[in-house]
Amino acid sequence: MANTGLFISFEGIDGSGKSTQARLLADALRAFGHTVLLTREPGGSPGAEDIRRLVLEGDPDRWSPETEILLFTAARRDHLEKTIRPALARGEIVITDRFADSTRMYQGIRRGAGADLRAMVDDLHTRMIGVEPDLTILIDIDAQTGHSRAITRAGTELRFEEMGTALQARMRDGFLALAAKHARFTVIDGARDTAAIAADVLAAVTAKLA
């Protein structure tokens, strides 16, 4: 199969399994002959990885939502310039584990933030990023299951997980509301075995490529 440039994002609450599915999709597409770049946010470029360490570790109240929005936008801009755009220009399929929709949810919704913060996210995105994925795969799972999975996994990047199940429930509702508004979303039931989810993800991407 010839290389076809395509920008795909994976979204979902913590513990949804989206990272696993992003990796499985990348492997499947490579097996079909595509050149695939698998990346993540925050991160995906040297500068963005530095910011990742600032925002994903430490006390849950370390940053205000406004400061987080600026940090995530700065990381995304560097990621876009250094990694995403060059890969798409080469005709590669870019798969990112999280993109702007995560900022819309985590910073635009948490702590009872109102429409002003969500508007700030969208305004900065329009000014500094100006790109949406061609396809967004939302791996949907209930908040309790996702939160339990996220808390038990190893590592130090637990700042958002430690904000609690209630936050994850608001995030899930927010992601589903976004999916209902934008045609680029495909919602996949994440409460099944890994292989069944991966098959649905690959079918959605194959249809988009066609």
Buried (B, 14 or more C-beta within 10 A) or exposed (E): EEEBBBBBBBBBBBBBBBBBBBBBBBEBBEEEEBBBBBBBBBBBBEBBBEBBEBBBEBEBEEBEBEEBBBBBBBBBBBBBEBBBBEBBEEEBBBBBBBBBBBBBBBBBBBEEBEEEBBEBBBEBBEEEBEBBBBBBBBBBBBBEBBBEBBBEEEEEBBBBBEBEBEBBBBBBBBBBEBBEEEEBBBBBEBEBEEEEBBBBBBEBBEEBBE
